[in-house]
Amino acid sequence: MVTVRTHHLAAYLDVAIDQLDLAGWVEQLCARHQLNADELGPALVLAGAAARRAQLATPALDKVWSREVSCLHSGLEMVEILAEFQLDSAALQAALLYRAVREGRLAVAEVEAEFGGEVATLIEQVQRMAVVTTQRNDSDTGVFGGHADHQAVKIRQMLVALIEDVRVPLIKLAERACAIRAVKGAEPDKQQRVAREIFDIYAPLADRLGIGHLKWELEDLAFRYLEPSDYQMIAKLLAEKRSQRQSYIDEVVATLREQLDSAAIAGEVTGRVKHIYSIWRKMQRKEVGFSQVYDIRAVRVLVPTIDDCYTLLGWVQANWRGIPREFDDYIANPKENGYRSLHSAVVGPDNKVVEIQIRTFAMHREAELGICAHWRYKSGDGAPSARDYERKIEWLRQVLGWQQQLESDVAGLGAHGVNEQRVYVFTPDGHVVDLPAGSTPLDFAYHIHTDIGHRCRAARVNGKRVALNRPLQTADRVEIFTVKQGAPSRRWLRTARGYLASSRAREKIRQWFSRQRDSAAANSERHWLLTLEVSDRRGLLLDVTRALSQFGVNIAALHTSDLDAAEKSMQLELTHLFEGDQTALIAVLEQLPGVGRALLVPQPLAIDSEPQP
């Protein structure tokens, strides 16, 4: 579990950055989190050294940022948080370097040159998340400008980045956790500003991710600055009876362990810390006092299987009286973010109320790490499986739900927010495509590439063949089928047929037809002289005529002449031949039986009625 600052990290935070032993820190980090030291060690040492150089080379910026923690120490702290999620080296390097880039001490181009495009892209995408803060700003201008359309574009870019790669919000959450920890000695207005942003934006995002312990820490620290008197009141009440409460929890834990042993269940039982903000929220919601919050005393039990969960629950309910309306089965009915557990408030020993939480080890891992417990961070591990798509779709819905939650409080967006105007669909390899609402597979094809759109002839959505004008829904997986040579249809431009919702796709089709008209006008006045060396064969002229018709070519005149007894020369005056079709036409003609060599020469004027010598 993430804690406010572990003693492991504190030892390094107190050391001057020019004396900090990066190699020693990496070695301890990998040992604590069971990371691959051979892979991560050199990568993190290099990133740490770059952050240190950037910090030491820009002393003037120390006054601009006036941070209590250097960009290097902040990077170390972010990595400590993210290492628990088993992120790859690119994500951890990006985290270590992020504050140096954010503070203007290190350019993204320098990061890309030394650490590669993946690390640089992650940092850029994390920086894009600043748009959600700007979106909530009451002023008319912000980081990305004040125009609503421009803001909407930036928000969509940010959402695509989040949906595409879950490492992006994780890095941002780690950075904000470091920020709220660091403002302990800052001015009250800064504490309030950072706390409000975290409380309104990033704690809900952690909740959507399902990262319970990070959400709780963000909420508690933000609550400390937003409602200091209430925070101190609850903290004092918790501290006053801490020893009595702990003694009682120890008794309940021992009883439950005995029951697990008697049932031959290999489980774990621990006391659970109740968080200050959750206590205050329950007091507000239920309009009760501190003494009436039943889960201040709480115990968590982890067992191997779901059957074990209900077995233990049966014992608890049979031996301790349940509190009415204080039982929740989140295994049968998981929360929106996927959280699963059994919660039951009961009157335990000595007639004191205690909350019992029961879940499997796997459920606990999911509750601690959320969607990250299953996420594949590497994109090159082969074709995505069906389960990978399910997880990405689950994450997509959580991101969009989070954005809708933010939009509900933003003036100017309201019920007609960004998400209602867009659909987010997946390519076959799992990448996200952002399209206007009402878009079709044909819109999708043109978004991928203009040529794909022109040659599109069929589509599959979620594994089923569909019409090209079938509206797409968020989370659809779209696959396009094309022909080798093809052109758009004028039917696609007819609004009533519903083939296109994107003005961009319509414009691409109009441009194609405009080019064809221009080319046809130019070529209708130009004549071409086609010379064929042929042998005398019945039906040859018919075959040549058919070949020319495939290219829409008109024959203006035909001339033949004898070369010798066996071969003849055939000359044809052609019109309406597009220059791009010349090579293909010659290839088709030379494959015809009886045709030797074909020669095509442009003529500025029509050729004479007599063949050229």
N, C-alpha and C positions, 0 to 999 in steps of 0.2 A: 504494500500500500504506500502511496505517496505521502510523505510527511513534510511538515513545514520546512525543515532542513535537517537532513540526517547528519549524524556526527561524522560519517564518512566524508561528506562534502564540506562540512564546516571546517575541517582541518585544512582544506585547500582554499576556501574563501578567505581565510585569515592570512594567506601568504601573498606577498607582493607578486605581481604578474611576471616580473623578470626573474623571479626565483622559483616559480612554480614548477614542480616536477611533473611534466605532462605524461611521461612514460609510466611513472609510478601510479598516477591517477588512472590511466587507461587499464593498467594491469589489475588494479583493485576493482574497477568497474566491471571488467569482463568476468572476474572471479565471482563477484556478488550476483550477477545476472546470468551467469552461465552462457556468456557470449563467446564467439569464436575470436580469440585473441590474435591468432595469426592473420585473420582477414581484417578485423576492425582496428587492431593496435596501430599499425603504420598509418592507416587512413585518418584516425582521430588525432594522432600526434602531429601529422602534417597540417590538419585543419586548425588544431590548437595553436600551432606555431604561427600560422598565417594570421589568426585573430590577435595573437600577442603582438606581432609585428605591426599590424594595423593600429592597435591601441597605442603603442609606444611612438609610432610615427605621426600621430595626430593629437598632440597634447592640447592644442587650441580648442578642440571639440569637447574636451572634458568639461569646460565651463558651459558650453552650449547645452549639453545634455544634463549636466549636474546630477548624474546618477550615483546612487549610493553603492552600486555594484558595477564593476568594469564590464565592457562587452565580452571579454574573455571569461570572467567569472560567471556572467549571465549564460554564456554558451555552455559552460560546464554544467551548470544547474539544469539547463534544458535537456542536455544529454542524459543526466541522471534520471530525469522524469521519463524520457522516451525509451531509455534502455529497458524499462520494465515491459514495454510493448513488443520487444524483440524486433525493433525496426532494423532495416539494413544499413549498410555503411553510408550510402548516399544520403539517406534521411538524417542520420546522426551528424554527418559532416555539415549538412545544410543547417541543422540546428546550432552547431557550434559556431558557424560563421554568420548566422542571421543578424545578430545585433550589430556586428561590425559593418555589415552592408546597410542595415537600417539607419545607423548613425552617420553614414556617409564616410566611413573610414576605409571602406573597401568597395571597389566597383564590381558590379555583376560580371563585367567582361573579364576582370582579373580572376574571379572565381571560376568562370568557365574555362579560361586558359589553363589554370592549375589543377582544377578538380573535375572538369568535364561538364557537359551540357545538362546532365540530369540534376546535378547539385544546384547549378545556376537556375534552372527552371523551377525547382522546388522553392528556392528563395523568392523568386519573382512571384510565384503563385501565392505564397504566404503573404507577401506584401499587398497583393490584390485584395486580401480580406479586409484591408483598411476601409474599403467602400461601405461596409456595413455600419461602421462608426459614422462615416460621412452621411449615410442615408438617414440616420437618426438625429443628425445635427439640425438644430432649429434655424440656423443661419441659411442664407441663400447661396452661399458659396462654400466650397470645401476642397478637399484634396483633389477630387476629380472634376470639379466644376459644379455649378448649381443647376444646369439644365436637366429637366426630368428625363428626357430621352437619353442624354449622355449618361446620366446616372444609371438608367435601366440597362444600358449596354454593359457598363462596368459590373453591375450586379450579376448579369447573366454570365459574363466571363468568369467571375468569381465562383458562381455556382457550378459551372462546368468543371473548373479546376478542382473543387471539392469533391464532386461526384466521380471525376476521373481518377483521383488519387487520394485515398483517405489519409495518407501521410501529411498532406497539406494542413487540414484542420488540427491534426495532432500536434504538429510543430507550433502552430499558432496558439493552441491551448497551453502548451508548455511555456511558451514565451509570456503569455498573460499571467500564468501562475507565478512565474518569476517576478513579473512586474508588481503584482499585488503583494507579494512577500517583501519586495524591496522598498515599499513606500511607508514602512513602519515609522521611519523618522522624518518623513517628508512633511511639507506644509499641508494643513487640512484640506485646502481646495484641491490639491493634487490627489490626495487620498480619496476624496469624494469623486473626483472625475474618473479615476481609474476604477474605483469600486463600482460606480454606476454602469460603466461600460461592461465590466465583467458580469455584473448581476443581470443586466438586461440582455446581453448578447452571448457571452461565452459560457456561462454556467448552463443556460438552456442548450447550447450546442453539445457540451459534455454529456448532458442528460440524453440528448438524441443519439449520441454515440453509444450510450449505455455504460459510460465509464463512471460508475457510482462514486468511487473514492475521490476522483479528481473534481467531480461536480460538487461534492460535499465541502471539499477544502475551499474551492472558489466561492461557494455560497457563504461559508462561515467567515472567511476573511473579508469579503465584500460587505457582509452584514455588520461586521465590526466597525466599519467606517460610516456606513449609511445610517445605522441606528445604534450609536455607541452606548446610550443609556440602557436600552433594552438588552443589548449584548452583555454589558457588564452585569446587569441584574441576573440574567440566567446563568452566566458563568459563575457568579458568586453563589447562587443557590446550588449549582452542581458541586462546587468545591466544598461547601459547608458539610455535606453529608457523604462526601466521596468515600471515606473509609468504611462507613456503615453500608453503603451501597455495594462496595467491592466485596465486603465480607458476605453479604447476602448472595451476590452473583457467584462467588466461589462455592457456596453451598448448593445452589441450583446446578452449577456445572458438574459438581461431583455426583449429584443424583442422576443426571442424564448420562454421564459416563458409565455409571453402574448399569443402567438400563441397556445401553448399547452393548456392553460386555455380555449381559445375560441373554441378549438376542443375537449374539455372535455377529454384530455389525461393526465393521472396522471404520468407525467414524471419528470426527474431531469435534470437540465442544469448547467454545471460547465465549468470554464475555464480549459484548458488542458496545462500542462507544456510540452514544447518541449525540448527534451534532446540534450545535446551539441553534442554528437557523431553523432546522426541522422542528425543534421543540417549540420555538417561537411561532412558527407558521401553524403548527397544530393548535397551539393556545389561541391564536387569532381565529382560525377556521371553526373551531368547536366552542369558542367563547368560554374557555375553562381556565383555571389557574394552573400554576406549575405542578402542584401536588396531584392534579387530576390527569396529567399526561401519563398514560399507562406504560409507554415503552421507554421511559427514562432508564428503567432497569431492563436490560435485554441480553439474551443469550442466542448465539448462533450455533447451529449444529450442521455439520457437513457429513454426508453419507455417500456410499458408492452409487446407489440406484434410486430410481423414482419409487419403487416398491418400498425401499427402506424409509423413504421420506414419510409415506403414509402409515407405515408400521409404527414409527416413532410418534407420529401425530396422534394415532389411536391411543397410545399409552398416555401421552400428555393429557388428552381430553378426558380419558377415563379416570385419571388420578388428580387432576387439578381442574377446578371449575373455570369454564370459559367465560369471558366478559361478552355480553351481548353486543352484536354488530362490530366486534373487534377481531374477526377472523377473515383473512383474505387468502384465496387459493390462486396465486399467480402462476402455478404450474398448469392448471387447467385453463386459466385465462391470463396469459402473459400480458405485461404492460406493452404499450406501443413501441418502446425501444427494445423489446425482447426480454426484459427482465422476468425471471422465473424464480419463485420461492413460495414457501408456505409461511404465513404470518399468523400467529395466534396469541392474543393477550389473555393470560389466565391468572387466577388467584393461586399463587404457589405456596410454598412453605411459609408458615407464620402469618398466613392471610395477607400477604403482600402481593401486589400485582407485578407481573413480569411478562415481557414479550418474548416468545420463542420463535425464532426463525429457523426453518429446516429446508435445506436444499442439497442437491448433489454437488460433488466436487466440480463437475463440469459446469453446472449452473453458477457456482461461485466464481469460477474463472471468467465466465461470460459477464457476470455482474461487475467484476473488477475491471476487466479489459474491454467489455462491450463488444461491438462489432469487430474490433481489432483482434479478438481471440481467434477469429477464423480467416482474417483478411490475408490475401496473397499480395505481398508488396512488390514482388518481381513481376514485370510484364512479359518477360521472355521465357516463361516456364512451359511454353507449349500452348496448344489451343485451350481456351477456357472451357471448363466443364459446365454442365447444367447447374450444379450447385454454386459455382462461381457466379453465374448470372443471377441466381436467386439472391445471393448475398449482395451483389452490386445493386440489384433492383431494390432490395431492402434498404440499403444505404441511400440510394437515390430518394426514396420516399421520406427518409428521415431528414435529409438535407432540405428538401422542398418544404417539408412540414416546419422545419426550423425557420426558413425564410418567410413562410406565410405568417408565422408567429411574430416575426419582426415587423413585417409589412402592416400588420393590423394596427400598429401604433404610429405609423408614419404618415404624416399629412401629404396629400397629393397622390398617394398610391391607393390606399383604402382597399375597397373590394375589388378594384380592377388592378391588382398588383402584377408584378413581373411574371409570377408563375402562371397566372391565368391567361397570359398573352403568349405563352410559349409551351412547346412540348419538348421533352428531353428523351431521345431514343438512343438505342445502342447499335453500333455496327456489329457484324458477325464476330469480330475479335474483341468486343467489349468496350470500345471507345465510345464516348458520349458525343452526340450531335444535337445541337440546340437549334430548333426550328420554330417558325411562327405557329401559333395554334391553328388547327385545321389543315396542317400540311399533310401531303400524301407521299407514297413511295416515290413518285416522280419528283416531288420537291427534294426529297432526300437524295435522289440520284444526282440532281443538278447541284446540290450543296457539296457533294463529294467531289465532283469534277464535271465541267461542262460537257466533255466528250462522253462521260458515263451517262449523263442525262440524254444527250442526242441519240445514243445507241440503246437506251433502256427499252426493253420490250416486256419484261415480267418482273414480279417481285414476290418475295415470301416474307411474311410477318409472323414472328413467333413460330416458325416452322411450317406455316400453312400458306399456300398460294392465295394471293389476293389480287383484286383489280388495282390498276395503277392509280385510280382516283379514290381509293379507300382512305378515309382520314386516319392519321396515326394518333396513338395515345401515348402519354408519358410511360416510359419503361418498355415500350415495344422494341423488339430486336428485328432489324430490317436487313434483308439480303436482296440485292439487285441482280437481275440477269440481263445480259446485253447480247447484241449481235455484233459480228466483226465489222460490218459496214452498215451504217444506218443513219437515218436523218429524223429530225423531229416531225411530228404531225401537226397540221394546222388545227386539228380538233383539240389539241391540248390547250390552245389559247381561248377556247370558248368557255366563258365563265359558267354557263349552265351545266356543262359536263363535269365540273369540279375536279379537274386534273391538277390544278396548281393553286396554292395559296400564297406563294412567295412571289413578290414583284420582281425579285432578282432573277428567278427562274424564267419568268415571262419575258423579261428583257433579253435574256440569253437566246431564247427561241426567236424573238423578233429580230435580233441581230443576225441570226443564222439565215433567215429568209431574206433579209435585206442584202446580205452578201451574195446570196444566190441570184437575186434580181440584178445586182450590179454586174456580177460576172456574166450572167446571161446576156445582158445588154451589150457588154463589151465583146463577147464572143459571137454574138449574132451577126456582127459586121465583119468578123475575121473569118477568112477561109483557110482551110488546111489542105495540103496536098499529101495524100496517102499513096505511097508506091509499094506495091506488093510483088515480089518475085514468086510466081505460082506455076504449078504444073497443070496441064489440062485435065480437069476432073469434073464429072457431072455433079451438079449441086453445089459447086464451090462458091459461086456468087451468092446463092441463098444463105450458105453458112456465114459468109462475110457480112451480109446484110443483117442477119440475126445478131451477130457479135456487136455490130455497130449500134444496133437498136438498144442493147443493154445499157449503153452509155448515153442514150438520148440524142445520138448524132444523126443529122440529116445528110443525105447524099445529094449534092447539087449536080454532079456530072460524073460520068464513068467513061474511061478510055482504056483500051487494051492494045498491046503491040507484041509481035513475036520477037523473042530473043534468039532462039534457035529452034530446032525441030521439037525439042522436048519441053522447053520452058517459055513462059510468056511474062510480060510485065503488065500489071493491072494498076491503073491510076484512078483514084477517086477524089473528087473535090468535095470536102466535108464542111459543114457549118455546125454551130452550136456544140462545139467540143470544149469542155472546160480544161484549162491547162493542167489542173491537178490529175486529170484522168489519162494523160498521154501514155505514161509508162504502163499502166494497167491495160490500156487498150492494145498496145503493141504486143504485150505478153499474151493476151487472149488470142490475137490474130495469128501469132507465130506458132501457137499450139494446134491450129486447124490443120487437118490433113491436106496436103497439096500446097501449103504456103511455106515458102522458104524464108526470105527476109522481109521485114516490114520497116518502112522508113516514113516518118511523119515530119512534114516541114510546114511552118506557118507561112501563109501568104497574105500580104497586106491588102491585096485586091483579089477578086475572083480570077482564076486561071483561064487562059484562052480555051477555046473549044478544041484546039489541037493539042495533043500531048507534047510536052517539052522533050527535045532530043536528049 
